[in-house]
Amino acid sequence: AGALLGDLDLPAVARLLALAADLQLLLDGAGRIVDIAHAGEQPPLPLGDWAGRDWIDYVGAETRSKAAELVREADGPGPWRQLNFEHGGRSWPASCLAVCWPGRPYTLLMARDLSALSALQQRLVQAQQAMERDYWSFRQAETRYRHLFHVAQEGVLVVDAASHKVLEANPAAQQLIGPAAGRPLVGALFPVGFDQRSSERIAEALAGVRANGA
């Protein structure tokens, strides 16, 4: 690779860097921005006043410690680190890598745009929060249903439409029908606890419910 790329001129190197990152900052030994380049027609943030300023001034406070560590590790194959750049009221999340060369007083900082990934993560967090709210709303509704189910004076049964098995029976139903059924209602085939004529009428009613929904 060295033999193939060693004779590249500076414009060719610049083009390669543009492919590797959406934003490149050339820093001097004090961390000031010497030169700026970006891929595409529009920069990710307003960059007009960055030259000559300390690059750390444009990093969000929550990621500045990672930014400082990134530059300290520039002389080795350090990992890409996620930073948040901030300027002009805008924030830009990016994955960054810093590189320096022995004997040269400059550090090259390359940043890849993470805006799409950040937006996806935010949508996932919002979806999870909405699911948690729906879950707790469901649990509260279920708690109210359970309370009403058990304190209701009317007998209430929940019957599986396909198997006709009794899934739930409140205390009032067990008291009303249980003695005639001679067994616990839950798990029994419905109709249970009624005479033959009543059972036939109930079966007809259930068939109507399955057909008409009411």
Stockholm file with secondary structure:
# STOCKHOLM 1.0

chainA/1-214         AGALLGDLDLPAVARLLALAADLQLLLDGAGRIVDIAHAGEQPPLPLGDWAGRDWIDYVGAETRSKAAELVREADGPGPWRQLNFEHGGRSWPASCLAVCWPGRPYTLLMARDLSALSALQQRLVQAQQAMERDYWSFRQAETRYRHLFHVAQEGVLVVDAASHKVLEANPAAQQLIGPAAGRPLVGALFPVGFDQRSSERIAEALAGVRANGA
#=GR chainA/1-214 SS CHHHHTTCCHHHHHHHHHHHCSEEEEECTTSBEEEEEESSSSCSSCCTTCTTSBGGGGBCGGGHHHHHHHHHTTTTTCCCEEEEEEETTEEEEEEEEEEECTTCSCEEEEEEECHHHHHHHHHHHHHHHHHHHHHHHHHHHHHHHHHHHHHCSSCCEEECTTTCBEEEECHHHHHHHHHHHTSCSTTSBSSCSSCHHHHHHHHHHHHHHHHHCC
#=GC SS_cons         CHHHHTTCCHHHHHHHHHHHCSEEEEECTTSBEEEEEESSSSCSSCCTTCTTSBGGGGBCGGGHHHHHHHHHTTTTTCCCEEEEEEETTEEEEEEEEEEECTTCSCEEEEEEECHHHHHHHHHHHHHHHHHHHHHHHHHHHHHHHHHHHHHCSSCCEEECTTTCBEEEECHHHHHHHHHHHTSCSTTSBSSCSSCHHHHHHHHHHHHHHHHHCC
//
